[in-house]
Amino acid sequence: MASRFHYKSMRSHKWVANASFKPVTLRFIPQGWRRLHSVQRLGRRSLRYLLPLLFLMSLLTVLLGNSFTPATAQLPRQEIRGVWMTNNDFNTLRDRAKVQNATNQLRQLNFNTIYPVVWNSGYVMYPSAVAKRTGIQPFVLRGSDGHDILADITAQAHRQGLLVIPWFEFGFMAPPMSELMLNHPDWFTQKRDGSQTSLSAAGEVAWLNPFHPEVQKFITDLVLEIVTQYDVDGIQFDDHMSLPHEFGYDKYTVALYTQETKNNPPANPQDPAWVRWRADKITAFMVQLNQAVKAKKPGAIFSVSPNYYDFAYKFHLQDWLNWLRLNIVDELIVQVYRPNLQNFIAKISRPEIQEAQQKIPTGIGIMAGLRNNPVPIQQIKSQVRATQKRGLGVAFFYYESLWNYAPEPVTERQSAFQALFPASALRARI
């Protein structure tokens, strides 16, 4: 997700309700029933021997029948009820009173997690020594009365029992004229034709080279700064902790690929081996990043909010299913921003989501609305009900659009969310 005071692109981003199960035939049962029909011809002495056998058969049948439950039903876990707070929420984030009102309201509506933005458009949203020594000026350093925005929202949310998981929104992405690119041009990758930018939901952007050791150190230092200097509950990376498949033809990456494979990178950016090599490099970095976070804060939640898997891997080299299987993901929220309910259900019923919900808290990212494209509450309700039916949690993009940029009155929207989450589901802090 990306929000530089811009509008989120609708495009960028198991339990199957109608599943059918074939009846299982237990071949010994018909024979057992034939024996049962002959009981009347037996005396009490024979019946005494048959009853234990019949009881055993009945017990076995019950046990076998109970075993045919959907393998994808989510194990009992803390349900995600979250909301992203973006740059579009700046007027709330910078004001202590508005933050207090927001956290109070979210708690009353039985939300349990806030994802405040901390890295956006090449800038940090908190006082950062790492950014300063890298030559980046803070984009939003202080709140309206000079306070630390991240520290304030963390403290106020915790008082309401809400988790705070800062959101590393831009990942490897940065504007082409950002201080980061001007100061460190060698940190950025390029396409085969030499161009360095692509179009995204945030407009034209350049991409940090995820294979470059200095880039990896910069990202790691920022993340560790957040999890060690603030009382946060984890860190979240979304669909931009990745690289569009057209990139990776910079000098550093070409030399590395040639050294390791004895071949030049294929001209086709979607060559399967070339895709796999780059995806594996990103995975290796994510493993190292997870280890670094856990070493500093073992209980920190390493959260990932990607696009659905086929898109994420093929087009953005983001093999998050492998991350899941490597046990480096503590929480998964898959972005499914689709207005059509059937398309929405098809995406949230995918097998990789079913696999995830057997291991970790798993949710679905739902579009709550945009400034220029408000979402009706009926669409939100139907999508939330679909996720709940499948044992999945939810996170909404984004806070202001929950009820401020909406076609319905604020009270109607808030009443609808109250009905969706009638009972509290607080998540335990570790």
C-alpha positions in Angstrom: 0.0 0.0 0.0 1.2 3.5 -0.6 -0.2 6.8 0.4 1.6 10.0 -0.2 -1.5 12.1 0.3 -2.6 10.2 -2.7 -5.4 7.7 -3.5 -4.9 4.0 -3.1 -5.0 2.0 -6.3 -7.9 -0.4 -6.4 -5.9 -2.6 -8.7 -2.7 -3.0 -6.7 -3.8 -4.8 -4.4 -9.6 -23.0 4.0 -12.5 -22.9 4.4 -14.6 -23.1 1.3 -18.2 -22.3 2.0 -19.6 -24.4 -0.8 -17.1 -27.3 -0.4 -18.5 -30.7 -0.8 -17.2 -33.9 0.8 -17.7 -37.3 -0.7 -19.4 -39.7 1.8 -16.9 -42.2 3.1 -18.0 -45.8 3.0 -16.8 -47.9 5.9 -16.9 -51.4 4.6 -17.2 -53.2 7.9 -20.4 -51.3 8.8 -22.9 -53.2 6.6 -21.6 -56.5 7.9 -22.0 -55.1 11.5 -25.6 -54.3 10.8 -26.2 -57.7 9.4 -25.0 -59.1 12.6 -27.2 -56.7 14.5 -30.2 -58.1 12.6 -29.3 -61.6 13.7 -29.2 -60.6 17.3 -32.8 -61.6 17.9 -31.9 -65.2 16.9 -29.2 -65.2 19.5 -29.6 -65.9 23.1 -28.7 -63.6 25.9 -25.3 -65.3 26.2 -24.4 -64.4 22.6 -25.8 -60.8 23.0 -23.4 -60.3 25.9 -20.5 -60.8 23.6 -21.9 -58.8 20.8 -22.7 -55.6 22.7 -19.1 -54.7 23.4 -18.3 -55.2 19.7 -21.2 -53.0 18.7 -20.2 -50.3 21.1 -16.6 -50.3 19.7 -17.9 -50.1 16.2 -20.2 -47.1 17.1 -17.3 -45.3 18.8 -15.1 -45.8 15.8 -17.7 -44.5 13.5 -18.1 -41.3 15.6 -14.4 -40.8 15.7 -14.0 -41.3 12.0 -17.0 -39.0 11.3 -15.5 -36.2 13.5 -12.2 -36.4 11.6 -13.8 -35.2 8.4 -13.7 -31.5 9.3 -12.3 -29.0 6.8 -8.5 -29.1 7.1 -8.4 -25.4 6.7 -10.5 -24.3 9.6 -8.4 -21.8 11.5 -7.0 -22.9 14.8 -8.1 -20.9 17.9 -6.0 -17.7 17.7 -6.3 -14.0 18.4 -8.5 -12.5 15.8 -7.0 -9.5 13.8 -9.3 -6.4 13.8 -7.0 -3.8 12.5 -6.8 -0.5 10.7 -3.9 1.2 8.9 -3.2 4.9 9.7 -1.6 6.5 6.7 -0.3 9.9 5.7 -3.8 10.7 4.8 -4.5 10.5 8.5 -1.9 13.1 9.3 -4.4 15.5 10.8 -5.3 12.9 13.3 -1.8 11.6 13.9 -0.3 15.0 14.7 -2.9 15.9 17.3 -2.8 14.3 20.7 -6.5 15.0 21.4 -7.5 13.5 18.0 -5.3 10.4 18.7 -7.0 10.0 22.0 -10.4 10.2 20.4 -9.4 7.8 17.7 -8.0 5.2 20.0 -11.1 5.5 22.3 -13.4 5.1 19.4 -11.5 2.1 18.0 -11.6 0.4 21.4 -15.3 1.0 21.8 -15.9 -0.6 18.4 -13.8 -3.6 19.4 -10.9 -3.1 17.1 -7.6 -4.4 18.5 -4.7 -3.4 16.3 -3.4 -0.1 14.7 -0.8 0.0 11.9 0.6 3.5 11.9 2.9 4.5 8.9 6.5 5.1 9.8 8.3 4.9 6.3 6.7 6.7 3.4 8.0 8.5 0.3 11.6 8.1 1.3 11.0 9.7 4.7 10.5 8.5 8.2 7.6 9.6 10.5 9.6 9.8 13.7 12.9 11.3 14.9 15.5 9.0 13.4 19.3 9.0 13.8 19.6 6.4 11.1 17.8 8.7 8.6 19.8 11.7 9.7 23.2 10.1 9.1 21.9 8.8 5.7 21.1 12.4 4.7 17.4 12.2 4.9 15.5 15.0 6.6 12.4 13.9 8.6 9.1 14.3 6.7 7.0 14.5 9.8 9.2 14.9 12.9 6.9 16.3 15.5 3.2 16.7 16.3 1.3 19.9 16.8 2.8 20.5 20.2 6.3 19.3 19.4 5.7 15.7 20.5 6.9 12.5 19.1 4.0 11.2 17.0 4.9 7.5 17.1 5.6 7.6 20.9 2.2 9.3 21.5 0.0 7.0 19.4 1.8 3.9 20.9 1.2 5.1 24.5 -2.4 6.1 23.9 -3.3 2.9 22.0 -1.8 0.8 24.7 -3.9 2.5 27.3 -6.9 1.3 25.4 -5.5 -2.2 25.1 -4.7 -1.9 21.3 -1.6 -3.3 19.7 0.6 -1.0 17.8 2.5 -2.4 14.8 4.3 0.3 12.8 3.9 0.0 9.1 7.0 0.1 6.9 4.8 1.2 4.0 7.2 2.1 1.1 9.5 -0.9 1.6 12.2 -0.6 -1.1 10.3 2.1 -2.9 11.1 5.8 -3.0 10.2 8.9 -5.2 12.8 9.4 -7.9 13.7 12.9 -6.7 13.9 12.0 -3.0 16.9 12.8 -0.9 17.6 9.1 -0.6 18.1 8.8 -4.4 19.9 12.1 -4.7 22.4 11.1 -2.0 22.7 7.4 -2.8 22.1 6.9 -6.5 24.1 3.6 -6.5 21.6 2.1 -4.1 18.9 2.0 -6.8 18.3 -0.6 -9.4 17.1 -0.3 -13.0 15.3 -2.0 -15.8 17.1 -3.7 -18.8 16.7 -0.5 -20.9 18.4 1.6 -18.2 15.3 3.3 -16.9 14.9 3.5 -13.1 11.3 4.2 -12.4 7.9 2.6 -12.6 4.3 3.7 -12.0 2.6 2.7 -8.8 -0.3 3.7 -6.6 2.1 6.4 -5.3 2.8 7.7 -8.7 6.3 7.5 -10.3 8.7 5.7 -8.1 12.3 4.4 -8.1 13.3 1.1 -6.4 16.1 0.5 -3.9 18.2 -2.5 -4.8 17.1 -5.2 -2.3 20.3 -7.2 -3.2 22.7 -4.4 -2.3 24.4 -4.9 1.1 24.2 -1.1 1.9 20.5 -1.0 1.2 19.9 -4.0 3.3 21.9 -2.4 6.2 19.9 0.8 5.8 16.5 -0.9 5.9 17.6 -3.1 8.8 18.9 -0.2 10.8 15.6 1.7 10.4 13.6 -1.3 11.5 15.7 -2.0 14.5 15.6 1.7 15.5 11.8 1.5 15.6 11.5 -1.8 17.5 14.1 -0.9 20.1 13.4 2.8 20.7 9.6 2.5 20.9 7.3 0.3 23.0 5.7 -1.1 19.8 4.4 -4.6 19.4 6.1 -5.4 16.1 6.8 -4.2 12.6 4.8 -4.7 9.3 6.0 -4.9 5.7 3.6 -4.8 2.8 3.5 -5.4 -0.9 6.4 -2.9 -1.5 8.9 -5.0 0.4 9.5 -6.5 -3.0 10.8 -5.6 -6.5 8.9 -5.3 -9.8 10.0 -8.1 -12.0 11.4 -5.7 -14.7 14.1 -4.5 -12.3 17.5 -6.0 -11.4 19.6 -5.1 -14.4 21.8 -2.6 -12.5 25.6 -3.2 -12.5 25.7 -4.6 -9.0 23.0 -7.2 -9.5 24.2 -8.2 -12.9 27.7 -8.8 -11.6 26.3 -10.8 -8.6 24.1 -13.0 -10.8 27.0 -13.6 -13.3 29.3 -14.5 -10.4 26.9 -17.0 -8.9 25.4 -18.6 -12.1 28.2 -18.0 -14.7 25.5 -16.5 -17.0 24.3 -13.1 -17.8 20.7 -12.2 -16.6 18.1 -13.3 -19.2 16.7 -10.6 -21.4 13.2 -11.8 -20.4 12.5 -10.4 -17.0 10.0 -13.2 -16.4 12.4 -16.0 -17.1 11.6 -18.5 -14.4 15.2 -19.0 -13.2 15.8 -15.3 -13.1 12.6 -14.7 -11.2 13.5 -17.4 -8.7 17.1 -16.2 -8.2 15.9 -12.7 -7.3 13.0 -13.9 -5.2 15.3 -16.1 -3.2 17.6 -13.2 -2.6 14.8 -11.1 -1.2 13.7 -14.1 0.9 17.3 -14.5 2.3 17.2 -10.8 3.3 13.9 -11.2 5.0 15.2 -14.1 7.0 18.1 -12.0 8.2 15.8 -9.1 9.0 13.6 -11.3 11.0 16.5 -12.7 12.9 17.8 -9.2 13.6 14.4 -8.1 14.9 13.9 -11.2 17.1 17.4 -10.8 18.5 16.5 -7.3 19.7 12.9 -7.9 20.7 12.0 -11.6 20.7 8.3 -11.0 21.2 8.0 -8.5 18.3 5.3 -9.5 15.7 6.9 -9.8 12.2 3.8 -8.9 10.2 3.5 -9.1 6.4 0.6 -7.6 4.3 1.2 -8.6 0.6 -0.9 -9.0 -2.4 -2.3 -12.4 -3.2 0.4 -14.9 -3.9 0.4 -15.4 -7.6 0.6 -11.7 -8.3 3.2 -11.0 -5.5 5.6 -13.7 -6.7 5.3 -13.4 -10.5 5.2 -9.7 -10.7 7.0 -8.5 -7.6 9.4 -11.3 -6.7 7.8 -11.5 -3.3 7.7 -15.1 -2.3 5.8 -14.6 0.9 4.5 -18.2 1.0 8.1 -19.3 1.3 8.5 -16.8 4.1 5.6 -18.4 5.9 7.0 -21.9 5.5 10.4 -20.6 6.8 8.5 -19.5 10.0 9.6 -15.9 9.7 6.0 -14.5 9.5 4.1 -14.0 12.7 1.0 -12.4 11.2 -0.3 -12.3 7.6 -2.8 -9.8 6.1 -3.5 -10.3 2.4 -4.6 -7.2 0.6 -7.8 -8.0 -1.4 -9.2 -4.6 -2.6 -12.0 -5.8 -4.9 -15.5 -4.4 -4.9 -17.0 -7.5 -6.5 -18.0 -10.0 -3.8 -17.5 -13.1 -5.8 -14.0 -12.0 -6.9 -13.3 -11.1 -3.3 -14.4 -14.5 -2.0 -12.3 -16.3 -4.7 -9.2 -14.5 -3.5 -9.7 -15.1 0.2 -10.4 -18.8 -0.4 -7.1 -19.5 -2.0 -5.1 -22.4 -0.6 -2.1 -20.3 0.6 -4.4 -18.3 2.9 -5.8 -21.5 4.2 -2.3 -22.8 4.9 -1.4 -19.6 6.7 -4.4 -19.6 9.0 -3.3 -23.0 10.3 -0.1 -21.5 11.7 -0.5 -17.8 12.4 -3.1 -15.1 12.9 -4.3 -14.4 9.3 -6.5 -11.6 8.0 -7.7 -9.9 4.9 -7.0 -6.2 3.9 -10.4 -4.6 3.1 -10.8 -1.3 1.3 -12.9 1.0 3.6 -12.8 3.9 1.0 -10.8 6.6 -0.6 -11.3 10.3 -0.7 -12.3 10.2 -4.3 -14.0 6.8 -4.2 -16.0 6.2 -1.0 -17.0 2.6 -0.3 -20.6 1.9 0.8 -21.0 0.2 4.1 -23.0 -2.7 2.6 -19.9 -3.7 0.6 -17.7 -3.6 3.7 -20.2 -5.6 5.7 -20.5 -8.3 3.1 -16.8 -8.6 2.8 -16.2 -8.7 6.5 -18.9 -11.4 6.9 -17.2 -13.4 4.2 -13.9 -13.3 6.0 -15.4 -14.1 9.4 -17.2 -17.1 7.9 -13.8 -18.4 6.9 -12.2 -17.8 10.3 -10.1 -14.9 9.0 -9.4 -11.5 10.6 -9.6 -8.1 8.9 -7.7 -4.9 8.5 -9.1 -1.8 6.9 -7.4 0.7 4.6 -7.5 3.3 6.1 -8.6 5.1 9.3 -10.2 8.3 8.0 -12.2 6.4 5.4 -13.8 4.2 8.1 -16.5 6.9 8.5 -15.2 10.3 7.4 -15.0 9.7 3.7 -18.2 7.7 3.4 -21.5 7.9 1.6 -23.4 7.3 4.9 -23.5 9.4 8.0 -20.8 8.8 10.6 -23.2 7.4 13.2 -24.5 4.8 10.7 -21.0 3.7 9.7 -19.9 3.4 13.4 -23.1 1.4 14.2 -22.3 -0.9 11.4 -18.8 -1.6 12.6 -20.2 -2.2 16.1 -22.5 -4.8 14.7 -19.7 -6.5 12.8 -17.6 -6.7 16.0 -20.2 -7.0 18.8 -17.8 -8.5 21.3 -14.3 -7.6 22.4 -11.3 -9.5 21.0 -8.3 -7.9 22.5 -4.9 -9.3 21.6 -2.4 -10.1 24.3 0.9 -8.2 24.3 4.0 -10.3 24.5 
